[in-house]
Amino acid sequence: AFAHDARYGRHAAGTVLRSVGNHRLFRLENGAMRVRNLAVENVVYDAAGAGSVYINAGGSVSNLVIRNASGRNGVGVYIESGSDALVDACVISNCSTEAEYGGGGAAIYMKDGEVRNTLCVFNNGPDGSSIYGTVRISGGRLVNCTIASNTAYNCSGVVPEGKSAAIVNTLIADNISRSGNV
């Protein structure tokens, strides 16, 4: 199983990983894969299902700082599938989606799994007819998070879609929607 921990891996604690070019930094594809205790910045990824961290079929991310990233959707974290996918105690800031792709989830796009104890601030979705939300959730659970001081064209905070999306004990405040749609 893959596990990357800055405290015990080849990187020292406080390590900052920077993306060069059009690359996703982490792709987790099973429940045994873990990434923790790192900072990730300057990620640019323009393929569908983008994300500094892409989770498909499980895995966990904890104590990760993701900042200054851009892409189509789910720029900070994109959870495609995996009911055991977990994002815990992370900070996602200054991430932005690109208008030409009509994406959503400048910080997080989740279809499954759980995001908890995570702070999403100062993220941006540019003007465009279908740019939605800092967090776009069509499945899974958003628990004990703070989504604040973000901007987007439509619905700047959290966009819940579908019956399997759950938002529990989460603060959503001071987000700005430039279209006027809350």
SESEZA-254743 format. One record per residue (C-alpha): x, y, z; chain; residue number from 1. Coordinates in nm, 2 decimals, always signed. Example, Ala and Ser with C-alpha at 12.3 -4.5 7.8 and 13.67 -1.06 7.14 Angstrom:
# SESEZA-254743
REC      c1      c2      c3  chain    n
REC   +1.23   -0.45   +0.78      A    1
REC   +1.37   -0.11   +0.71      A    2
END
This chain:
# SESEZA-254743
REC      c1      c2      c3  chain    n
REC   +0.00   +0.00   +0.00      A    1
REC   +0.11   +0.35   -0.08      A    2
REC   +0.16   +0.59   +0.22      A    3
REC   +0.33   +0.92   +0.20      A    4
REC   +0.39   +1.09   +0.53      A    5
REC   +0.63   +1.39   +0.56      A    6
REC   +0.72   +1.29   +0.91      A    7
REC   +0.84   +0.94   +0.81      A    8
REC   +0.88   +0.94   +0.44      A    9
REC   +1.16   +1.08   +0.22      A   10
REC   +1.04   +1.44   +0.28      A   11
REC   +1.10   +1.63   +0.60      A   12
REC   +0.81   +1.78   +0.80      A   13
REC   +0.71   +2.11   +0.66      A   14
REC   +0.78   +2.00   +0.30      A   15
REC   +0.61   +2.20   +0.03      A   16
REC   +0.55   +2.02   -0.30      A   17
REC   +0.51   +2.24   -0.61      A   18
REC   +0.37   +2.12   -0.94      A   19
REC   +0.57   +2.20   -1.25      A   20
REC   +0.36   +2.19   -1.57      A   21
REC   +0.02   +2.02   -1.61      A   22
REC   +0.03   +1.75   -1.34      A   23
REC   -0.19   +1.62   -1.07      A   24
REC   +0.02   +1.56   -0.76      A   25
REC   -0.15   +1.26   -0.60      A   26
REC   -0.39   +1.00   -0.74      A   27
REC   -0.52   +0.76   -0.47      A   28
REC   -0.69   +0.45   -0.61      A   29
REC   -0.76   +0.22   -0.31      A   30
REC   -0.85   +0.25   +0.05      A   31
REC   -0.49   +0.17   +0.17      A   32
REC   -0.33   +0.47   +0.00      A   33
REC   -0.26   +0.77   +0.23      A   34
REC   -0.11   +1.12   +0.20      A   35
REC   -0.06   +1.33   +0.51      A   36
REC   +0.14   +1.62   +0.67      A   37
REC   +0.23   +1.81   +0.35      A   38
REC   +0.18   +2.14   +0.18      A   39
REC   +0.09   +2.14   -0.19      A   40
REC   +0.10   +2.46   -0.41      A   41
REC   +0.09   +2.60   -0.76      A   42
REC   -0.08   +2.30   -0.91      A   43
REC   -0.22   +2.35   -1.26      A   44
REC   -0.42   +2.07   -1.41      A   45
REC   -0.66   +2.12   -1.70      A   46
REC   -0.80   +1.77   -1.75      A   47
REC   -1.14   +1.65   -1.65      A   48
REC   -1.17   +1.53   -1.29      A   49
REC   -0.89   +1.76   -1.19      A   50
REC   -0.75   +1.80   -0.85      A   51
REC   -0.42   +1.84   -0.66      A   52
REC   -0.54   +1.52   -0.50      A   53
REC   -0.76   +1.28   -0.70      A   54
REC   -0.93   +1.00   -0.51      A   55
REC   -1.09   +0.71   -0.70      A   56
REC   -1.20   +0.40   -0.51      A   57
REC   -1.08   +0.52   -0.16      A   58
REC   -0.78   +0.65   +0.02      A   59
REC   -0.72   +0.91   +0.28      A   60
REC   -0.57   +1.26   +0.30      A   61
REC   -0.50   +1.43   +0.63      A   62
REC   -0.32   +1.74   +0.75      A   63
REC   -0.26   +1.87   +0.40      A   64
REC   -0.24   +2.24   +0.30      A   65
REC   -0.34   +2.29   -0.07      A   66
REC   -0.30   +2.65   -0.20      A   67
REC   -0.27   +2.84   -0.52      A   68
REC   -0.40   +2.57   -0.75      A   69
REC   -0.61   +2.60   -1.07      A   70
REC   -0.80   +2.36   -1.29      A   71
REC   -1.13   +2.25   -1.43      A   72
REC   -1.31   +2.13   -1.12      A   73
REC   -1.24   +1.99   -0.78      A   74
REC   -0.91   +2.18   -0.79      A   75
REC   -0.80   +2.11   -0.43      A   76
REC   -0.95   +1.76   -0.39      A   77
REC   -1.16   +1.56   -0.63      A   78
REC   -1.33   +1.25   -0.49      A   79
REC   -1.47   +1.04   -0.78      A   80
REC   -1.56   +0.73   -0.58      A   81
REC   -1.49   +0.53   -0.26      A   82
REC   -1.72   +0.53   +0.04      A   83
REC   -1.41   +0.50   +0.25      A   84
REC   -1.24   +0.80   +0.09      A   85
REC   -1.15   +1.05   +0.36      A   86
REC   -1.02   +1.40   +0.37      A   87
REC   -0.95   +1.52   +0.72      A   88
REC   -0.80   +1.83   +0.89      A   89
REC   -0.69   +2.00   +0.56      A   90
REC   -0.67   +2.36   +0.45      A   91
REC   -0.76   +2.45   +0.09      A   92
REC   -0.71   +2.81   -0.01      A   93
REC   -0.66   +3.04   -0.31      A   94
REC   -0.77   +2.77   -0.56      A   95
REC   -0.96   +2.86   -0.87      A   96
REC   -1.16   +2.69   -1.15      A   97
REC   -1.14   +2.80   -1.51      A   98
REC   -1.45   +2.95   -1.67      A   99
REC   -1.40   +2.78   -2.01      A  100
REC   -1.47   +2.44   -1.86      A  101
REC   -1.78   +2.53   -1.67      A  102
REC   -1.66   +2.34   -1.37      A  103
REC   -1.74   +2.36   -1.00      A  104
REC   -1.58   +2.30   -0.67      A  105
REC   -1.29   +2.54   -0.67      A  106
REC   -1.18   +2.37   -0.35      A  107
REC   -1.36   +2.03   -0.35      A  108
REC   -1.57   +1.83   -0.58      A  109
REC   -1.70   +1.52   -0.42      A  110
REC   -1.92   +1.24   -0.54      A  111
REC   -1.86   +1.00   -0.25      A  112
REC   -1.66   +0.96   +0.08      A  113
REC   -1.62   +1.21   +0.36      A  114
REC   -1.46   +1.55   +0.41      A  115
REC   -1.43   +1.65   +0.77      A  116
REC   -1.26   +1.92   +0.99      A  117
REC   -1.14   +2.10   +0.67      A  118
REC   -1.11   +2.47   +0.61      A  119
REC   -1.19   +2.61   +0.26      A  120
REC   -1.11   +2.99   +0.23      A  121
REC   -1.03   +3.24   -0.04      A  122
REC   -1.11   +3.01   -0.34      A  123
REC   -1.25   +3.15   -0.66      A  124
REC   -1.48   +3.04   -0.95      A  125
REC   -1.45   +3.30   -1.23      A  126
REC   -1.74   +3.45   -1.42      A  127
REC   -1.92   +3.21   -1.65      A  128
REC   -2.27   +3.08   -1.68      A  129
REC   -2.21   +2.74   -1.50      A  130
REC   -1.93   +2.81   -1.25      A  131
REC   -2.07   +2.67   -0.92      A  132
REC   -1.95   +2.67   -0.57      A  133
REC   -1.64   +2.63   -0.36      A  134
REC   -1.75   +2.29   -0.26      A  135
REC   -1.97   +2.08   -0.51      A  136
REC   -2.11   +1.77   -0.34      A  137
REC   -2.33   +1.51   -0.52      A  138
REC   -2.25   +1.23   -0.28      A  139
REC   -2.08   +1.17   +0.05      A  140
REC   -2.06   +1.38   +0.37      A  141
REC   -1.92   +1.72   +0.45      A  142
REC   -1.87   +1.72   +0.83      A  143
REC   -1.74   +1.98   +1.08      A  144
REC   -1.60   +2.20   +0.80      A  145
REC   -1.57   +2.58   +0.75      A  146
REC   -1.64   +2.72   +0.40      A  147
REC   -1.58   +3.09   +0.42      A  148
REC   -1.47   +3.40   +0.23      A  149
REC   -1.49   +3.24   -0.12      A  150
REC   -1.62   +3.38   -0.44      A  151
REC   -1.79   +3.22   -0.74      A  152
REC   -2.02   +3.33   -1.02      A  153
REC   -2.30   +3.11   -0.89      A  154
REC   -2.36   +2.97   -0.55      A  155
REC   -2.02   +3.05   -0.39      A  156
REC   -2.04   +2.84   -0.08      A  157
REC   -2.16   +2.47   -0.10      A  158
REC   -2.36   +2.33   -0.39      A  159
REC   -2.54   +2.01   -0.28      A  160
REC   -2.67   +1.80   -0.57      A  161
REC   -2.87   +1.48   -0.52      A  162
REC   -3.01   +1.29   -0.23      A  163
REC   -2.69   +1.12   -0.12      A  164
REC   -2.51   +1.45   -0.03      A  165
REC   -2.50   +1.53   +0.34      A  166
REC   -2.38   +1.85   +0.51      A  167
REC   -2.34   +1.81   +0.89      A  168
REC   -2.23   +2.07   +1.14      A  169
REC   -2.06   +2.28   +0.88      A  170
REC   -2.01   +2.66   +0.88      A  171
REC   -2.08   +2.83   +0.55      A  172
REC   -2.03   +3.21   +0.58      A  173
REC   -1.92   +3.52   +0.40      A  174
REC   -1.91   +3.37   +0.06      A  175
REC   -1.98   +3.60   -0.24      A  176
REC   -2.18   +3.50   -0.55      A  177
REC   -2.12   +3.76   -0.83      A  178
REC   -2.45   +3.65   -1.01      A  179
REC   -2.66   +3.71   -0.70      A  180
REC   -2.76   +3.34   -0.69      A  181
REC   -2.70   +3.21   -0.34      A  182
END
